[in-house]
Amino acid sequence: MTEPSPIKTALTCRCPACGEGKLFQGFLTLRPRCDKCGLDYNFIDSGDGPAVFIILAAGFIVVFAALIVEFTYQPPFWLHAVLWLPLILAVTLLPLRPTKALLIALQHRHKAAEGKLEMRDPAPDKAP
């Protein structure tokens, strides 16, 4: 069986191995294992990566849009709050779950893991 596409599993928030089991049990809380194929999700460590990507993209979108509106229409500050607070929530919360699922799927596909130091034997002394 071939692995499903990381993008497809990310958009559907499914298991990166089989593409069928659910990945999350809450909004961002992972299940302990896949309920279809039994893949143990202990290998997953997406860290802050999804949030960082989303914050950078959302910041660019919201600031760019706010600057355009400000220089074009010069609305009062309360209108800025009414306009941009819902947009901030939309561009940060909606893509967060699929972005986390994408990083998990890519981590699984490329077998990414925590780095470990390899202890080598010291170089043998040269004989005189």
C-alpha positions, 0 to 999 in steps of 0.5 A: 500500500502506498502512502497517501499524499501529505497534502491530502491527509493534511487537508482532511486531518487524517493519519499520515500512514493510511489516510483514513484514521483521524489525527486529532481528538480535539482542535489541536490535541493529537490522538494517541494512535490511528484508529484504523491502522494503529500507527503510534503517534508518539513520533510526532513533534511539530513543536511551534512550527505550525504556529510560526508559519501561520503567524508570519503569513497572517501578519503579512496579510492583515498588515498589508490589508490594514495599510491599504484600507488606512491609506485609501479610506482613512477610517476611524480606529474603531472601524479598524478593530471591527474589520481586522479582529475577525480577519485575524481570527480567521487567518490564524485559527482556520489554517492552524489545524491543517498546517499542523497536520501537514507538518506531521505528514511530512515528518512521517513521510521523510522519517524525520526524528530528533537528532542524536549524537553518535559516539565514535571511538577516538582515533587510535594512537599512531605507533612510534 
